[in-house]
Amino acid sequence: MNKKILTATILMCGALLTVWCNKIMKPTGWDPQVCNEAKCFSVEVADTPKELTQWLMWVDQMAADEGMLFVFDNLGWNKFWMKNTLIPLDMLWLAEDGEVLYMKEYAPPCGEEASKNNDCQLFGPPEGTLAKYVLEVNANTARELGISEGTQLGIYNID
């Protein structure tokens, strides 16, 4: 084979590989992030008992590229409520590999009176769905980005 043709073929394959790789969203920097093909979310990580129960309480806004990632020591069937949460959220239960196992789209805030009485609705996957993570992002974000059950998300810089 002609060296020019071989060189051109190798260069073209390299260019195609670069384009293909760039279609998959990659995290930037060292901050914790959760990504799909279209977007990366900078996430706050909740992994202590106190953080796991209180983290988004009293938060009145969250940027479109931000979220909260709840990290559990073990796989578990975890339910969440919106006590003292002021903004509606999409909640995604994730496997260890980042696969979306279950979603609750537009979980509404729990009102002040219901929060006082610990009478907020619980949200969670069907019994037996064992998740390592729960990702919370602004309501309607999952639909806008085409995220659904079975979608693979990348989880980066979580330690």
Secondary structure, 3 states (H helix, E strand, C coil): CCHHHHHHHHHHHHHHHHHHHHHCCCCCCCCCEEECCCCEEEEEEECCHHHHHHCCCCCCCCCCCEEEEEEEEEEECCCEECCCCCCCEEEEEECCCCEEEEEEEEECCCCHHHHHCCCCCEECCCCCCCEEEEEEEECCHHHHCCCCCCCECEEECCC
